[in-house]
Amino acid sequence: MIRCFFCVRRVSFGLTIALVLSVACDGAGETASSNEPSTVIVSAAASLSDAIEEISDRFEAERETRILLNLAGSQVLATQIIEGAPVDLFISADSRQLERVIDSGRVDVGLQVDLLSNQLVVVVPSDRSESINDLEDLMHPLIRRISIGDPESVPVGVYAKRYLKSVGLWESLFEKLVPATNARAALRAVESGEVTAGIVYRTDGLSSSDVIVKLDVPIESASPIVYPAAVIADGSNASDAHRFLNYLCSQSAQVIFEAAGFIFLSHCSNQLR
């Protein structure tokens, strides 16, 4: 009898997928039933969590395919893929992390799209009353600690650093900044009250009842935020990964992404061959 340990549907830590797959079945030479649905392993940026889980549920309901999500910071996911983790589809929160994976030779360059965009916002805990009408208000002494993604590697932090530099506030705010390992970790620091404010994605701000969005960073004056997606060329299920990527570009997925606050790039389906 086959005994499989692939029993979790969503994971969000380290190389769990690689470890789980390596011990998936302990019956030497045994194979799974042909009636079992195929599995697509998707490594997706943490900021996509809620929307990508809902879309995965709908896709699974319509297709004979199971989606296993690995949710973490894009820089962590890119490193996992470069180091050989079994992945079929990668959705990053910026192009730089996808380019790292492309340079490793693991991406099918013909099956990549710019899927979504987003916006930076300033949030505070919902039980605070700080008035923030513009970014310069973040320099007020009452704003003591500001959560952002790690500005050297985490996309939301990289975007925030780029914008703060463009408006001449990076050096002034540097001592207040508290780097986080991914977008959702930056949000959780604000929710918990560990920091006075945070610079996060609009989608994360909208997802939480424990924070208040105080300020939108104008899209037209900030560097474009892009979520690229690509099929991993040597993945175990490239064909179904391609189908799921097409589904992510569909109108059904668009409704979910936009309800979560993402900006859907409707031309993404035209980029797929």
C-alpha positions in Angstrom: 0.0 0.0 0.0 1.3 3.4 -0.9 1.8 5.8 2.0 2.2 9.4 0.9 3.1 12.3 3.1 2.1 15.0 0.6 -0.8 15.9 2.8 -0.7 19.7 3.1 -2.2 21.9 0.4 -0.6 25.2 1.2 3.0 25.7 2.5 4.9 28.8 3.2 8.3 27.9 4.5 11.8 27.0 3.4 12.4 24.0 1.2 9.4 22.1 2.5 8.3 21.2 -1.0 11.6 19.7 -1.8 11.7 17.7 1.5 8.1 16.6 1.1 8.6 15.4 -2.5 11.8 13.6 -1.6 9.8 11.4 0.9 6.5 11.5 -0.8 6.0 7.8 -1.1 7.9 5.1 0.8 7.0 2.2 -1.5 10.0 1.5 -3.7 9.0 1.2 -7.3 5.4 1.9 -6.5 3.4 4.5 -8.5 0.4 6.5 -7.6 -3.0 5.7 -9.0 -3.6 7.0 -12.5 -6.9 8.4 -11.2 -5.3 10.8 -8.9 -5.2 14.5 -10.1 -1.9 15.9 -11.3 -0.2 18.5 -9.1 1.2 21.9 -10.0 3.7 23.3 -7.5 3.4 27.1 -7.6 5.9 29.4 -5.8 4.2 32.7 -5.3 5.0 36.0 -3.6 3.6 36.3 -0.1 1.6 39.4 -1.1 -0.5 37.2 -3.4 -1.6 34.8 -0.7 -5.4 35.5 -0.4 -6.1 36.0 -4.1 -3.9 33.1 -5.4 -5.5 30.7 -2.9 -9.0 31.7 -4.0 -8.0 31.3 -7.7 -6.4 28.0 -7.0 -9.6 26.7 -5.4 -11.6 27.7 -8.4 -9.1 26.1 -10.8 -9.1 22.9 -8.9 -12.9 22.8 -8.9 -12.9 23.1 -12.7 -9.9 20.9 -13.6 -8.5 17.6 -12.7 -5.4 19.4 -11.3 -4.3 20.1 -7.8 -2.4 23.4 -7.0 0.2 23.3 -4.2 1.2 26.8 -3.2 4.5 27.7 -1.7 4.1 31.3 -0.4 7.1 33.4 0.8 9.2 36.4 -0.1 10.1 36.5 -3.8 13.8 36.5 -3.0 13.4 33.4 -0.9 11.5 31.6 -3.6 14.0 32.6 -6.3 16.8 31.2 -4.2 14.9 27.9 -3.7 14.4 27.5 -7.4 18.0 28.3 -8.3 19.1 25.7 -5.7 16.9 23.1 -7.4 13.6 23.0 -5.5 10.9 21.3 -7.5 8.6 24.0 -8.8 6.4 24.3 -11.9 5.4 28.0 -11.8 7.0 31.0 -10.3 5.1 34.3 -9.6 7.4 37.0 -8.3 6.6 40.5 -7.0 9.3 42.0 -9.1 11.3 41.4 -12.2 14.7 41.2 -10.5 13.9 38.0 -8.7 12.6 36.4 -11.9 15.7 37.5 -13.7 17.8 35.6 -11.2 15.9 32.4 -12.0 16.1 33.1 -15.7 19.9 33.4 -15.4 20.0 30.0 -13.7 18.5 28.5 -16.8 15.4 27.1 -15.2 12.7 29.3 -16.9 10.9 28.7 -20.1 11.4 32.2 -21.5 8.6 31.7 -24.0 6.1 31.1 -21.1 6.5 34.2 -19.0 4.1 37.2 -18.6 3.7 40.4 -16.7 0.6 39.4 -14.7 -0.2 42.2 -12.2 0.7 45.5 -10.8 0.2 47.0 -7.3 0.6 50.3 -5.4 2.4 51.4 -2.2 0.5 52.7 0.7 1.3 54.0 4.2 -0.6 52.1 7.0 -0.9 52.5 10.7 -2.5 50.2 13.4 -6.2 50.6 13.5 -6.2 51.8 17.1 -3.8 54.7 16.4 -4.9 58.2 15.4 -1.7 59.6 13.8 -2.4 62.0 11.0 -0.4 61.2 7.9 -1.3 63.5 5.0 2.0 63.2 3.1 5.2 61.2 3.3 7.0 64.1 5.1 4.7 63.4 8.1 6.6 60.2 8.6 9.5 62.3 9.9 7.3 63.4 12.9 8.7 62.3 16.3 5.5 60.4 17.0 6.3 58.1 14.1 9.1 56.2 15.7 9.3 52.9 13.8 8.3 52.2 10.2 7.9 48.7 8.8 9.0 48.0 5.2 10.3 45.0 3.4 14.0 44.5 3.4 15.0 47.3 1.0 17.9 45.3 -0.4 16.0 42.1 -1.4 12.3 42.1 -0.6 10.4 43.6 -3.6 8.0 45.8 -1.5 11.0 47.2 0.3 13.0 47.7 -2.9 10.0 49.6 -4.3 9.7 51.7 -1.1 13.4 52.5 -1.0 13.3 53.6 -4.7 10.4 55.9 -4.1 11.7 57.4 -0.9 15.0 58.1 -2.6 13.2 59.8 -5.5 11.4 62.2 -3.1 14.5 62.8 -1.0 13.3 61.1 2.2 15.4 58.0 2.3 18.2 59.3 4.4 15.8 61.2 6.7 13.7 58.1 7.5 16.5 55.5 7.4 17.0 55.2 11.2 13.2 54.6 11.7 12.9 51.8 9.2 12.4 48.2 10.4 13.0 45.7 7.6 10.8 42.6 7.2 11.4 39.3 5.4 8.4 39.7 3.1 5.4 41.9 2.4 3.0 40.1 4.8 5.6 40.2 7.5 5.8 44.0 7.1 2.0 44.1 7.4 2.0 41.9 10.5 4.5 44.3 12.3 1.9 47.1 11.9 -1.0 44.9 12.9 0.7 43.9 16.1 1.7 47.4 17.0 5.4 46.6 16.9 5.8 49.7 14.7 4.0 53.0 14.4 3.5 52.8 10.6 4.4 50.7 7.6 4.9 51.1 3.9 3.2 48.1 2.3 1.2 47.1 -0.8 -2.3 48.5 -1.2 -3.5 44.9 -1.4 -2.0 44.0 2.0 -3.5 47.2 3.5 -6.9 46.3 2.2 -6.7 42.7 3.4 -6.4 43.6 7.1 -9.0 45.1 9.5 -6.1 45.8 12.0 -4.6 48.6 9.9 -5.8 51.8 8.4 -4.5 53.0 5.0 -3.5 56.6 5.6 -1.8 57.5 2.4 -1.6 56.2 -1.2 1.7 56.6 -3.0 0.8 58.0 -6.4 1.2 55.3 -9.1 2.2 57.8 -11.7 5.2 59.1 -9.7 6.5 55.8 -8.4 8.4 53.1 -10.2 6.0 50.5 -11.8 5.3 47.5 -9.6 5.2 44.4 -11.7 4.4 40.8 -10.8 5.9 38.6 -13.5 5.1 34.9 -13.8 6.9 32.1 -15.6 6.8 28.4 -16.1 9.8 26.5 -14.9 11.2 24.6 -17.9 12.4 21.5 -16.0 9.4 21.3 -13.7 7.6 18.0 -13.4 4.3 19.3 -14.8 5.0 22.1 -17.3 1.9 21.5 -19.3 -0.5 21.9 -16.4 1.6 24.9 -15.2 1.1 26.5 -18.6 -2.7 25.9 -18.3 -2.8 27.4 -14.8 -0.8 30.4 -16.0 -3.4 30.9 -18.8 -6.1 30.7 -16.1 -4.3 33.4 -14.1 -4.7 35.6 -17.2 -8.4 34.9 -17.6 -11.4 37.0 -16.8 -12.3 34.7 -13.9 -9.0 35.4 -12.3 -9.1 39.1 -13.1 -12.3 39.5 -11.0 -10.5 38.0 -7.9 -7.3 39.9 -8.4 -9.1 43.2 -8.8 -11.3 42.5 -5.8 -8.2 42.1 -3.7 -6.9 45.4 -4.9 -4.4 44.3 -7.6 -4.1 46.1 -10.9 -4.7 43.3 -13.5 -2.6 43.6 -16.7 -5.2 42.5 -19.2 -2.7 42.1 -22.0 -1.0 39.2 -20.2 -2.8 36.5 -22.2 -1.4 38.0 -25.4 2.2 37.4 -24.2 1.7 33.6 -24.0 2.5 31.6 -27.0 
